[in-house]
Amino acid sequence: MPCVFLKISGKFKRPVFAGDLLNLIALIIEVDEEGGNIFAEYRIQHATSGAFLTTGSVACRYGEVVSNEGFGNGLPGAQDTLVTTPLTEETLRFEEISKGEERHFQFQISTEALQTCYRILQEGLRPDRLDDFPNWIAQCDPGALLTSSLFSTLVGMRLPGRHATLMDFTTTFHKPVTGRRTYGL
């Protein structure tokens, strides 16, 4: 049954490095049968040390199909990257930041980005647990997953930039993030 993300949050307790083997542990904490919503908490644990690296929560609504329009046949002018505007790395230090400062960038969920996400998930799941690519797009709302991954880029590249680490985030999705559209963050 298809689902869309309503809310995703995460709190980063320790860094994760390339090559780390991780365990994702999820617990459903509430089922709203009337609204078709599922609420879960998750933890990401380092498989070797046992240390918990990230905690968070997700809220999903089942029964909604994610439009796969714009996915699968490529996007006009699509790139291998999500970010469609050139990024200039900021190097602001704490004392240089003022209330009200703003930075942004544009992004587009390209077929290439979805395919990369799909391949990464395939590596960690049994082959029978992941639908074929077009069904996966319609069933699991991958645009929301990819959009959430960009918060680190916003903090680490734009505001404040090089000297910052994203510690936690919460985002609410009012509509699915789809292809053939440019979004701002």
C-alpha positions as CSV (number, residue, x, y, z in Angstrom):
1,M,0.0,0.0,0.0
2,P,1.4,3.4,-0.9
3,C,2.3,6.1,1.6
4,V,3.5,9.7,1.8
5,F,5.6,11.3,4.4
6,L,3.9,13.9,6.5
7,K,6.8,14.7,8.8
8,I,10.4,13.7,9.2
9,S,12.7,14.7,12.1
10,G,16.2,13.7,13.1
11,K,18.6,14.5,15.9
12,F,22.3,13.8,15.1
13,K,24.2,12.8,18.2
14,R,27.5,11.6,16.6
15,P,28.9,11.7,13.1
16,V,28.5,9.0,10.5
17,F,31.4,8.3,8.2
18,A,31.6,6.7,4.8
19,G,31.9,3.0,5.1
20,D,30.3,2.8,8.6
21,L,28.0,-0.2,9.0
22,L,24.7,1.0,10.6
23,N,21.6,-0.5,12.0
24,L,18.2,1.2,11.6
25,I,15.8,0.4,14.4
26,A,12.2,1.6,14.1
27,L,9.3,1.3,16.5
28,I,5.7,2.2,15.6
29,I,4.3,4.3,18.4
30,E,0.9,5.1,17.1
31,V,-1.6,3.9,14.5
32,D,-4.4,6.2,13.5
33,E,-6.7,3.8,11.6
34,E,-9.3,6.4,10.9
35,G,-6.8,8.8,9.3
36,G,-4.6,6.1,7.8
37,N,-1.6,7.6,9.6
38,I,1.4,5.7,11.2
39,F,3.8,7.4,13.6
40,A,7.2,5.8,14.3
41,E,10.4,6.6,16.2
42,Y,13.7,5.5,14.8
43,R,17.3,5.2,16.0
44,I,20.4,4.7,13.9
45,Q,23.1,2.6,15.7
46,H,26.7,2.0,14.7
47,A,26.8,-1.8,14.1
48,T,30.3,-2.3,15.6
49,S,30.4,0.1,18.6
50,G,26.7,-0.1,19.4
51,A,26.6,3.7,19.8
52,F,23.4,5.5,18.9
53,L,24.2,8.1,16.2
54,T,20.8,9.5,15.3
55,T,17.3,9.5,16.7
56,G,14.1,10.8,15.1
57,S,10.6,10.2,14.1
58,V,8.4,9.9,11.0
59,A,4.7,10.3,10.3
60,C,3.3,8.7,7.2
61,R,-0.2,8.6,5.6
62,Y,-1.1,5.3,3.9
63,G,-3.3,5.1,0.9
64,E,-2.1,8.1,-1.0
65,V,-0.3,7.4,-4.3
66,V,2.7,9.5,-5.1
67,S,2.6,10.9,-8.6
68,N,5.5,9.6,-10.6
69,E,5.0,12.2,-13.3
70,G,8.4,13.6,-14.2
71,F,10.2,10.5,-13.0
72,G,11.4,7.7,-15.2
73,N,11.8,9.4,-18.5
74,G,14.3,12.0,-17.3
75,L,13.8,15.7,-16.6
76,P,14.6,18.4,-19.2
77,G,18.0,19.6,-18.3
78,A,18.3,17.2,-15.4
79,Q,21.6,16.9,-13.8
80,D,23.1,14.1,-11.7
81,T,22.8,16.3,-8.7
82,L,19.7,17.5,-6.8
83,V,20.9,21.1,-6.4
84,T,20.3,23.1,-9.6
85,T,21.9,26.5,-8.7
86,P,25.6,26.9,-8.1
87,L,26.5,26.7,-4.4
88,T,29.1,29.1,-3.0
89,E,30.4,27.8,0.4
90,E,29.9,30.4,3.2
91,T,32.5,30.5,6.0
92,L,30.6,32.5,8.6
93,R,31.7,32.2,12.2
94,F,29.2,32.4,15.0
95,E,30.1,36.1,15.8
96,E,29.5,37.0,12.1
97,I,25.9,35.8,12.0
98,S,23.0,38.2,12.5
99,K,19.4,37.4,13.2
100,G,17.3,37.5,10.0
101,E,20.1,36.4,7.7
102,E,18.9,34.2,4.8
103,R,20.5,31.9,2.3
104,H,18.8,29.5,-0.1
105,F,19.3,27.3,-3.2
106,Q,17.1,25.6,-5.7
107,F,16.8,21.9,-6.3
108,Q,14.9,19.5,-8.5
109,I,14.3,15.8,-7.9
110,S,15.8,14.2,-11.0
111,T,15.5,10.7,-12.2
112,E,19.2,10.2,-11.7
113,A,18.9,11.2,-8.0
114,L,16.0,8.8,-7.5
115,Q,17.9,6.0,-9.2
116,T,20.9,6.6,-6.9
117,C,18.6,6.5,-3.9
118,Y,17.0,3.3,-5.2
119,R,20.4,1.6,-5.7
120,I,21.5,2.5,-2.2
121,L,18.3,1.0,-0.7
122,Q,18.7,-2.1,-2.8
123,E,22.1,-2.7,-1.3
124,G,20.6,-2.9,2.2
125,L,17.4,-4.8,1.6
126,R,16.5,-8.3,0.5
127,P,15.8,-8.4,-3.2
128,D,12.2,-9.3,-2.6
129,R,11.6,-6.4,-0.3
130,L,12.0,-3.6,-2.9
131,D,9.5,-3.0,-5.7
132,D,10.7,-2.3,-9.2
133,F,11.7,1.3,-9.8
134,P,8.4,2.8,-11.1
135,N,6.4,1.1,-8.3
136,W,8.9,2.2,-5.7
137,I,8.4,5.8,-6.7
138,A,4.6,5.5,-6.5
139,Q,4.7,3.6,-3.2
140,C,7.2,5.3,-0.9
141,D,7.5,9.1,-1.6
142,P,11.2,9.2,-2.3
143,G,11.1,13.0,-3.1
144,A,10.5,13.6,0.6
145,L,13.5,11.5,1.5
146,L,15.8,13.3,-0.9
147,T,14.5,16.7,0.1
148,S,15.2,15.9,3.8
149,S,18.8,15.0,2.9
150,L,19.4,18.6,1.6
151,F,19.1,20.2,5.1
152,S,22.7,19.3,5.8
153,T,23.7,21.0,2.5
154,L,21.8,24.2,3.5
155,V,23.6,24.4,6.9
156,G,27.0,23.2,5.8
157,M,27.3,25.2,2.6
158,R,25.0,28.2,2.8
159,L,24.2,29.3,6.4
160,P,26.3,29.4,8.3
161,G,28.6,27.2,6.1
162,R,31.9,25.5,6.6
163,H,32.1,25.9,10.4
164,A,28.6,24.5,11.1
165,T,27.2,21.0,11.8
166,L,23.5,20.2,11.5
167,M,22.4,18.9,14.8
168,D,18.7,18.3,14.3
169,F,15.8,19.1,12.0
170,T,12.0,18.7,11.6
171,T,10.2,19.2,8.3
172,T,6.5,18.9,7.5
173,F,5.4,18.0,3.9
174,H,2.1,19.5,2.9
175,K,2.3,17.9,-0.6
176,P,4.6,15.3,-2.1
177,V,7.8,16.5,-3.7
178,T,7.6,15.5,-7.4
179,G,9.6,15.7,-10.6
180,R,9.5,18.5,-13.3
181,R,9.4,21.2,-10.7
182,T,12.1,23.4,-9.2
183,Y,11.9,23.9,-5.4
184,G,13.7,26.2,-3.1
185,L,15.2,25.5,0.3
